[in-house]
Amino acid sequence: MELKIIFSAIFSVFFVGSVSCHSNSSLPLVIWHGMGDSCCNPLSMGSIKSLVEKNIPGIYVNSLEIGSNIIDDMANGFFMDGFTQIKFACDIIAKDPKLKNGYNAIGFSQGGQFLRAVAQICPNPPMNNLISAGGQHQGVYGFPRCPGDNSTLCNLARELLNMGAYDKFVQENLVQAQYWHDPLNEAEYRQYSRFIAIINQENSVNETYKKNLVKLNKFVMVMFGKDTMVEPKESEWFGFYVPGNTSDVYTLRESKLYIQDKLGLKQMDADKKLVFLTAPWDHLQFTDEWFEANLIPYMK
């Protein structure tokens, strides 16, 4: 009996020690793709997932699929109301047992502002670090081209925007209109925007949104230095056109959002939680080496 107890103790110590030596202490990662893309495209999000897994062995990655299949996921990026998408994503995250103790997140293009809204609206389970790669946090004023493989959806989105971004039908049926920010008509933008003006607290401040965002450990914003898609590219760092023109741009620290601290960004800046990175390429273009050196550290 004594030998059996001793053997059990030795086996237990060896086995547990062996597992702990090889266990992965990194938080799981949630990915949200951009417009015209899907969760599992092997050339985009699939490639990102593989790159992360190569650099952080054993990490669990959940690439969000907004819909019941890849086709729905791609279409919903154009036509599912922004807040409906946020709720869909929050439900996926809350129901995933592997995320229950917290996670890091990376969003690409519009996935960046969507994950920022997740951090504001759905604090449980907690998001630790948020990486926004090309997210348009002050919206866009222009639709020059569309990434992804579906030119039909892109052309339809462009036609709807041409009807009028703040038209009730367009706002209710086109995601991109919900983060359209017209600097020549700021009052109209604040009144009719169904998404970006709301999460940016343009008209009223939801203290819960602010409190939740400040809980982030790091908020990493990547601006693409030669971006030809996002207008203005400074939106990726919370900058935007000065009201009344489409040439002069203000920075985050010059914005009312920051000065009045409507989102908690001023507080986060003081706490050194904001990270500003520049990728010296066009929209969503970067090398594996740049990704590994600049973004992987925030996923560990």
N, C-alpha and C positions, 0 to 999 in steps of 0.2 A: 504493500500500500504506500509506504514511504517513498519507494523508488518511483512509483507511478506519479505521486505528487511532485517529486523533484523534477521528473521528466516533463510534466505538464508546465511547471514554472519556467523551465529552461526554454521549452518550445514557445511558450507565450511571449517571453522576453525577446527571443530571436525573431519570431514572426512579426510582432508588433513593431519592433525596431526596424526590421527590414521594410515594412510597409511605410513607416514614417519617413525613412530615408528616400524613398522613391515617390512619395505622395507629392502632388502639385498644390502649392499654397496660393497660386494665383486665383484671383476672382474669375468667375465666368465672364464671357463677353457677349453682349447683344449688338447685332449689326442691323442697321436700317438702310436700305438702298435708296437711290434717288429716282427721279422721274424717268420713265421710259425703261426702267430696269426691273429686275425681279430678285427675289431672295436668293435664287439658286443658279443663276446664270454662271456656267463654268468659266466664262471669260471675264467676269466682273466680281460679283460677291463670292462665287465659288473660289476664285483665285485668291481673294483677300482672306477668306477663311483658311485656305491651305497655307498661306504665308504666315498667318498668325500661329497656326498649329505647328508649323515648322520651327518658329522662334520660341514658342512657349509650349513645350511638350506636355500633353495631358490636359490642356485647357479645354473647357467646354464652351462651344460657340453656338449661339442661337441666332440664326439669320432670319429676321422676321418675315413671315409670309402673310400679307394682309389680304386674306381671302382663302377660299378652299383649294385653290390650285395656282400654279404659276401664271396662267393666263389672267385669272382674276386679280392676282397680285399686281401685275403690270397695269391692267386697266384701272384698278382702284387708285393707283398713283396719280391718275388724271381726274377721275370722276367720283371718288368717294369723299364726302365732306371731311375736312381736316380734323375736326374734333371727333368725328365718328372713327376715323383712322386711329386717332390717339387712344380712344377707348378700346378699340380692337387690340392694339398693341399692349395696352396696360393689362388686358385680360390674359393675353398670351404669357406675359411676363409673370403675372401673379400666379398663374396655374402651373408654371414650370418649377417643379420641386428643386431643380438644380440651381435656381436663382434665388432661393428663399433667404439666403444669408447675404445677399447683395451681389452687385455685378458692375462691371465697367461697360461703357457703351461707345460705339462709333457710328455716326450717321454721315452718309454721303449726300451732298447737295441738299435737296429738300428733306432728306432723312435727318439732316443735322438739326433743322429747326423743329422737326417733329419730335425727335428725341429730347430736345430741350423742353418741349411742352410736356413730354412724359415726366421729366424731372420735376416740373412745376406742379403737375396735376396728380401724379401717382407716386408718392414717396415710398410706398411699400410694395415689394422689397426695395431697399435703398439703392440708388445709383451712386457709385463712388466717383469715378472719373468719367467725364463726358468729352468725347472728341468730336468736333464738328468739322468735317472736311468739305469745305465749300458751301456750308449752310448759309442761307440768305436770311439773316436774323433781323434785318430791317426791311425785308421784302425785296422786290425787283421792280425796275421800270424799264422793261424791254424783254423781248422774247426772240433773240436773234437766231437761235438754232436749238435743236433738241437732241440730247444724247440718247443712247439706247438703239434698239433695233427696229422699233415700230414707227416708221415715218407717218403712217396713216393716223395714229393717235396724236402725234405731234402736230400734224397739219390741222386736225380737227380742233385741237387746243388753240392754235393760232387763230383760226377762223372765229372761234367763240370770243377770244380776247378782242378781236377786231370789232365785234358787235358792241363792245363796251364792257370793260372789266368790272364796273360797279353796277351793271344791269342786274336786277334781282335774279333773273333766270341764270345768268352766267355765274354769279356768285354762288348760287345754290348747286350748280352742276359742274363747275370746273375748279379743281384744287388750285391751279396756278393763279386764278383770279383772286383767290383768298389770301394770297400774299403779294398781290399787286399793290405797289405803293407809288402813287402819282404825286411827285413833289410839287406839281403845278396846281394840284387840287387837294391840299392836305385835309381840309375839312371834310371833303367827300370821302377821302380814304378812311379817316377816323370813324365816320358815320356808317359806312357800308362794308368795310372789310370784315369778313366773317371769321377770320382766323388770326392773321399776324397782328392786327391792331389790338386784338383782344389779349393775346398772350404777351404782347408788349406793354399792356396796361396803359394804352394811349388815352382812354377816356376815364377810367376809374381803376383804382388799385385794389386788387385782391391780395390781401396780406398773406393768405395761405400760399398762393403761387410764389410770392417773394420769399417767404420763409423756407419753402421747399427747395427753391433753386440755390439758396445760400448754403444749404446742407452739402452741396457737392464738395468733394475734396479738391478737384481740379476741373476747370472748364477750359478745354484746349480748342482754340479756334484757328483753323487753317485757311489762309487766303491764298488763292492761286494768282501769282504775280502777273501772269500773261493771260488771264481769264478773258475769253471772248464771248462767253455765254451769259455770265451774271453781270447785270448792269444796275448799279455800279458794283464792281468787285469788292469795294470796301464794306458792302453789306455783310460780307463774310466775317468781318471784325466789328460788326455793329455800327459801321459808319453809313452815311447815306448822303444824297444830294441835299444841299441847303434849300429849304423851302422857297419856291418861286423860280428855280432854275434847274437846269440839267447839266451843269458843268462843274460848279463848285461843290466840294464834298466836305462834310464835317466828319470828325472822328468820334469814336465812342465817348471819349472823355469830354468832348464838346457838346454832346447830345443832352437833351432834356431827360432822357431815360437815365442817364448817368448822374447828371447834376441833381435831379430830384430823387434819384435812387429808387425809381419806380419798380425795378426788378431785383434790387439788391446787388447790382453789378459794382457799384461804387464800394460797397462793403466788401465784396469779394476781391476787388482790386487791392484794397488796403490790406486784406488778409493774404495777399499773394496767391490767390486761387485762380486768377486768369492767366492764361498762357496764349501768346500770339505768335503763330508760326507762319512763315511764307514758303510755299512750294513754288519754285521759279518756273512753272510751266502753265499750260492752258488748263481749263476746268477738268478736275479729277484726273490729271495726268501727273504721275510721279513714278520714280524708280523703286524697285524693291529695296535698294540700299537706303534711299531717303526715308521710306516708310519704316524700315527696321530701326534706323538711327533716331528718328524723330517721334514716332508714334508708339512703337512697341513698348517703350518704357512706361507709358501710361496705361498699359494693359496688364502689367505684371503685378 
